[in-house]
Amino acid sequence: MNFVEPIKNKKDIERVEEYLTKHSKRNRLIFAFGINTGLRVSDILSLNIEDVKGKNLVEIKEKKTGKYKRFPLNGKLKKLINEYLKEREKIYSILKDDPLFVGKKHCRLDRSQVYRFINEACKNIGLRINVGTHTMRKSFGYHFYKKYNDLALLQKILNHSSPAITLRYIGIEQEEIDLSYNNFEL
């Protein structure tokens, strides 16, 4: 099994977003959810319309841990949700308990479909890292840590059991080791 990496360059994140915007509002929104909330793909795909439409806060029970999680939707996500739902309502009527993310047959998306579009987007913009669905969550963690330098808070957000796990998860540990070697000479 390949170890997936975060997208560490913000310009690369913007390029992925631009690529996805051109191809699918749905895929763009899924990616935005991942990099802005740190949710696992299983939790993103289990969202229903009623969980997010017109909401400021989202409340879920995490699939993996069974733990309650509550988080606010930022302005970017609210905007993308509204645009996506308006476009979707043009195609067919939607009910509040419908899945937020559906495929062509109006069934809930699965993680393999998300893996394919993330991989395709990264490949098409020339990004040469190991990507997968967890790339979104790891990118959130990496950029959150870089911005706030609050490992304890990030550990709590990601529901990790130790700070060391969180650092290794977002690729900081190896990055700091490499930097220390590059800046050391005798």
Sine and cosine of phi, psi and omega as CSV:
sin_phi,cos_phi,sin_psi,cos_psi,sin_omega,cos_omega
0.00,0.00,0.75,-0.67,0.01,-1.00
-0.98,0.20,0.59,-0.81,0.08,-1.00
-1.00,0.09,0.87,-0.50,-0.02,-1.00
-1.00,0.05,0.43,-0.90,-0.10,-0.99
-0.89,-0.45,0.38,-0.93,0.15,-0.99
-0.98,0.22,0.36,-0.93,0.15,-0.99
-1.00,0.03,0.95,-0.31,-0.15,-0.99
-1.00,0.03,-0.30,0.95,-0.02,-1.00
-0.99,-0.17,0.85,-0.53,-0.02,-1.00
-0.88,0.48,-0.54,0.84,0.04,-1.00
-0.89,0.45,-0.61,0.79,0.05,-1.00
-0.91,0.41,-0.62,0.78,0.06,-1.00
-0.88,0.48,-0.70,0.71,0.03,-1.00
-0.87,0.48,-0.64,0.77,0.00,-1.00
-0.92,0.38,-0.63,0.78,0.08,-1.00
-0.89,0.45,-0.70,0.72,0.00,-1.00
-0.88,0.48,-0.68,0.73,0.03,-1.00
-0.88,0.47,-0.70,0.71,0.01,-1.00
-0.87,0.49,-0.74,0.67,-0.03,-1.00
-0.91,0.42,-0.61,0.79,0.02,-1.00
-0.87,0.50,-0.64,0.77,0.01,-1.00
-0.92,0.39,-0.45,0.89,-0.13,-0.99
-0.97,-0.25,-0.52,0.85,-0.07,-1.00
-0.20,-0.98,0.87,-0.50,0.06,-1.00
-0.90,0.44,-0.59,0.81,0.01,-1.00
-0.88,0.48,-0.78,0.63,-0.03,-1.00
-0.90,0.43,-0.59,0.80,0.06,-1.00
-0.88,0.47,-0.67,0.74,0.00,-1.00
-0.93,0.37,-0.66,0.75,0.04,-1.00
-0.86,0.51,-0.73,0.68,0.02,-1.00
-0.87,0.49,-0.69,0.72,0.01,-1.00
-0.88,0.47,-0.65,0.76,0.06,-1.00
-0.85,0.52,-0.73,0.68,-0.04,-1.00
-0.89,0.46,-0.71,0.71,-0.08,-1.00
-1.00,0.10,-0.23,0.97,0.01,-1.00
-0.97,-0.23,-0.23,0.97,-0.03,-1.00
-0.84,-0.54,-0.40,0.92,-0.06,-1.00
0.97,0.24,0.23,0.97,0.03,-1.00
-0.94,0.35,0.51,-0.86,0.16,-0.99
-0.94,0.35,0.45,-0.89,-0.03,-1.00
-0.87,0.49,-0.57,0.82,0.02,-1.00
-0.88,0.47,-0.58,0.81,0.02,-1.00
-0.97,0.24,-0.58,0.82,0.06,-1.00
-0.90,0.44,-0.73,0.69,-0.06,-1.00
-0.96,0.29,-0.28,0.96,0.02,-1.00
-1.00,0.03,-0.06,1.00,0.02,-1.00
-0.92,0.39,0.62,-0.79,0.13,-0.99
-0.96,-0.29,0.27,-0.96,-0.01,-1.00
-0.83,0.55,-0.69,0.73,-0.04,-1.00
-0.89,0.45,-0.35,0.94,0.01,-1.00
-0.95,0.32,-0.41,0.91,-0.13,-0.99
-0.80,-0.60,-0.46,0.89,-0.11,-0.99
-0.90,0.43,0.86,-0.50,0.02,-1.00
0.94,0.34,0.26,0.97,-0.06,-1.00
-0.98,-0.21,0.49,-0.87,0.15,-0.99
-0.99,-0.16,-0.50,0.87,-0.01,-1.00
-0.85,-0.52,0.60,-0.80,0.08,-1.00
-0.91,-0.40,0.69,-0.72,0.04,-1.00
-0.83,-0.56,0.80,-0.60,-0.01,-1.00
-0.66,-0.75,0.24,-0.97,0.21,-0.98
-0.94,-0.34,0.89,-0.46,-0.06,-1.00
-0.88,0.48,0.72,-0.69,0.00,-1.00
-0.90,0.44,-0.71,0.70,-0.09,-1.00
-0.95,0.32,-0.72,0.69,-0.12,-0.99
-0.99,-0.14,-0.34,0.94,-0.08,-1.00
0.97,0.25,0.09,1.00,-0.04,-1.00
-1.00,0.08,0.52,-0.86,0.09,-1.00
-0.95,0.31,0.66,-0.75,0.05,-1.00
-0.67,-0.74,0.71,-0.71,0.05,-1.00
-0.75,-0.66,0.71,-0.71,0.01,-1.00
-0.47,-0.88,0.50,-0.86,0.05,-1.00
-0.99,0.15,0.49,-0.87,0.13,-0.99
-1.00,0.02,0.79,-0.61,0.04,-1.00
-0.98,0.21,0.14,-0.99,-0.05,-1.00
-0.86,0.50,-0.62,0.78,0.00,-1.00
-0.88,0.48,-0.73,0.69,-0.01,-1.00
-0.91,0.41,-0.66,0.75,0.02,-1.00
-0.86,0.52,-0.70,0.72,0.00,-1.00
-0.89,0.46,-0.74,0.67,-0.01,-1.00
-0.91,0.42,-0.60,0.80,0.05,-1.00
-0.89,0.47,-0.73,0.68,-0.01,-1.00
-0.88,0.48,-0.70,0.71,0.01,-1.00
-0.88,0.47,-0.71,0.71,-0.03,-1.00
-0.90,0.44,-0.72,0.70,-0.04,-1.00
-0.93,0.37,-0.59,0.81,0.07,-1.00
-0.89,0.47,-0.69,0.72,0.01,-1.00
-0.91,0.41,-0.65,0.76,-0.01,-1.00
-0.92,0.40,-0.60,0.80,0.01,-1.00
-0.93,0.38,-0.39,0.92,0.06,-1.00
-0.93,0.36,-0.51,0.86,-0.07,-1.00
-0.99,0.10,-0.70,0.71,0.03,-1.00
-0.38,-0.93,0.39,-0.92,-0.01,-1.00
-0.94,0.33,0.53,-0.85,-0.02,-1.00
-0.83,-0.55,0.51,-0.86,0.06,-1.00
-0.95,-0.31,0.45,-0.89,-0.08,-1.00
-0.90,0.44,-0.45,0.89,0.01,-1.00
-1.00,-0.07,0.19,0.98,0.10,-1.00
-0.94,0.33,0.48,-0.88,0.11,-0.99
-0.87,0.49,0.60,-0.80,0.02,-1.00
-0.93,0.38,-0.66,0.75,-0.06,-1.00
-0.90,-0.43,0.91,-0.41,-0.01,-1.00
-0.82,-0.58,0.36,-0.93,0.06,-1.00
-1.00,-0.05,-0.24,-0.97,-0.06,-1.00
-0.88,0.47,-0.51,0.86,-0.01,-1.00
-1.00,-0.05,0.25,0.97,0.02,-1.00
0.89,0.45,0.43,0.90,0.09,-1.00
-0.98,-0.18,0.46,-0.89,0.02,-1.00
-0.83,0.55,0.69,-0.72,0.05,-1.00
-0.90,0.43,0.41,-0.91,0.14,-0.99
-0.90,-0.45,0.22,-0.98,-0.13,-0.99
-0.88,0.47,-0.49,0.87,-0.01,-1.00
-0.91,0.40,-0.55,0.83,0.05,-1.00
-0.93,0.38,-0.62,0.78,0.03,-1.00
-0.92,0.39,-0.69,0.73,0.04,-1.00
-0.83,0.56,-0.71,0.70,-0.04,-1.00
-0.88,0.47,-0.72,0.69,-0.06,-1.00
-0.96,0.29,-0.52,0.85,0.06,-1.00
-0.93,0.37,-0.71,0.70,0.01,-1.00
-0.88,0.48,-0.70,0.71,0.01,-1.00
-0.88,0.47,-0.71,0.70,-0.01,-1.00
-0.88,0.47,-0.73,0.68,-0.02,-1.00
-0.90,0.43,-0.65,0.76,0.01,-1.00
-0.91,0.42,-0.68,0.74,-0.05,-1.00
-0.94,0.35,-0.41,0.91,0.06,-1.00
-1.00,-0.07,0.01,1.00,0.06,-1.00
0.99,0.10,0.34,0.94,0.01,-1.00
-0.98,0.19,0.85,-0.53,-0.10,-0.99
-0.95,-0.32,0.89,0.45,0.10,-0.99
-0.77,-0.63,0.26,-0.97,0.09,-1.00
-0.97,0.24,0.90,-0.43,-0.04,-1.00
-0.90,-0.43,0.40,-0.92,0.06,-1.00
-0.24,-0.97,-0.15,-0.99,-0.02,-1.00
-0.91,0.42,-0.51,0.86,0.00,-1.00
-0.96,0.28,-0.19,0.98,0.06,-1.00
-0.85,0.53,-0.59,0.81,0.00,-1.00
-0.90,0.44,-0.77,0.64,-0.02,-1.00
-0.89,0.45,-0.67,0.74,0.00,-1.00
-0.93,0.37,-0.58,0.82,0.05,-1.00
-0.91,0.41,-0.68,0.74,0.09,-1.00
-0.83,0.56,-0.78,0.62,-0.05,-1.00
-0.87,0.49,-0.70,0.72,-0.01,-1.00
-0.87,0.50,-0.77,0.64,-0.06,-1.00
-0.96,0.29,-0.52,0.85,0.09,-1.00
-0.89,0.45,-0.73,0.68,0.00,-1.00
-0.89,0.45,-0.69,0.72,0.00,-1.00
-0.89,0.46,-0.59,0.81,-0.04,-1.00
-0.98,0.21,-0.72,0.69,-0.14,-0.99
-0.97,-0.24,-0.29,0.96,-0.02,-1.00
0.76,0.64,0.59,0.80,-0.03,-1.00
-0.90,-0.44,1.00,0.03,-0.07,-1.00
-0.92,0.40,-0.62,0.79,-0.02,-1.00
-0.89,0.45,-0.68,0.73,0.01,-1.00
-0.92,0.39,-0.69,0.73,0.02,-1.00
-0.89,0.45,-0.66,0.75,0.05,-1.00
-0.85,0.53,-0.67,0.74,0.02,-1.00
-0.92,0.39,-0.68,0.73,0.01,-1.00
-0.87,0.49,-0.69,0.73,-0.05,-1.00
-0.99,0.10,-0.09,1.00,-0.03,-1.00
0.86,0.51,0.70,0.72,0.06,-1.00
-1.00,-0.06,0.42,-0.91,-0.07,-1.00
-1.00,0.09,-0.31,0.95,0.01,-1.00
-0.48,-0.88,0.40,-0.92,0.06,-1.00
-0.87,0.49,-0.58,0.81,-0.01,-1.00
-0.89,0.46,-0.65,0.76,0.03,-1.00
-0.89,0.45,-0.68,0.73,-0.01,-1.00
-0.89,0.45,-0.71,0.70,0.02,-1.00
-0.88,0.47,-0.71,0.71,0.01,-1.00
-0.91,0.42,-0.64,0.77,-0.02,-1.00
-0.86,0.51,-0.68,0.74,-0.06,-1.00
-1.00,-0.04,0.04,1.00,0.10,-1.00
0.99,0.15,0.28,0.96,-0.03,-1.00
-0.98,0.20,-0.65,0.76,-0.06,-1.00
-0.80,0.60,-0.80,0.60,-0.03,-1.00
-0.93,0.38,-0.61,0.79,0.02,-1.00
-0.87,0.50,-0.68,0.73,0.01,-1.00
-0.93,0.36,-0.59,0.80,0.06,-1.00
-0.89,0.46,-0.74,0.67,0.01,-1.00
-0.86,0.51,-0.70,0.71,0.00,-1.00
-0.88,0.47,-0.66,0.75,-0.01,-1.00
-0.91,0.42,-0.62,0.78,0.06,-1.00
-0.91,0.41,-0.67,0.74,-0.02,-1.00
-0.91,0.41,-0.46,0.89,-0.04,-1.00
-0.98,-0.18,0.24,0.97,-0.03,-1.00
-0.88,-0.47,0.81,-0.58,0.10,-1.00
-0.60,-0.80,0.57,-0.82,0.08,-1.00
-0.91,-0.41,0.00,0.00,0.00,0.00
